[in-house]
């Protein structure tokens, strides 16, 4: 039995060796070089009223429906959405969105909100809408990137709505209260709106805006906006005028 087994193995080895011993006649190469072609990294955004579609200059809110003087439990959806069209055909082209409330004049954020994971402080954020009178960045904001026309209901937890992310501000600080990772190599501009694959679709809802690999593969979409107007005061104004959309080639 042992002798028969050895012969069988030797036979298999010899057949495999002879099958790959023949040298190829030639080697073929295929090259399509687009290195001298000029691509594009463009984006257009138009604000429109959800009801009626009229052109708008600002992201607006139905303040009459927002409770005054008590902690809000549900998020308010803006009455305005942004129609977005991307045209990214240059390798490494990306469209980013972020805020810079600390460098505003009219809605300058001087005091941030502390973020917690359970009882552990994870950082201080300056994103969202700022109390014009006090400088407090007290109103969190989210945006939802989608290719549908259905207005999202952010409810009590906007993270349950696919495509929704919290705005991130350039001035956000880590838990130590002094350092930021906004301009590091790994977190350069934080949140992508579009790249060469199309508009960003589903994303991880972990407040970092990390792309999870789901894309719309289209160039037309919408951004809807939500805010948690908690403990707002009559006679006060809340706003932000530093929401940036930036195109880069990396």
Beta strands, then each sheet from edge to edge (+ up, - down):
strand 1: 41-49
strand 2: 76-77
strand 3: 80-88
strand 4: 93-99
strand 5: 113-117
strand 6: 120-125
strand 7: 130-131
strand 8: 141-146
strand 9: 164-166
strand 10: 173-174
strand 11: 191-195
strand 12: 198-199
strand 13: 220-227
strand 14: 238-239
strand 15: 243-249
sheet 1: 1+ 3- 13+ 2-
sheet 2: 1+ 3- 13+ 8- 9+
sheet 3: 12+ 11- 4+ 15-
sheet 4: 5+ 6- 10+
sheet 5: 7+ 14-
end
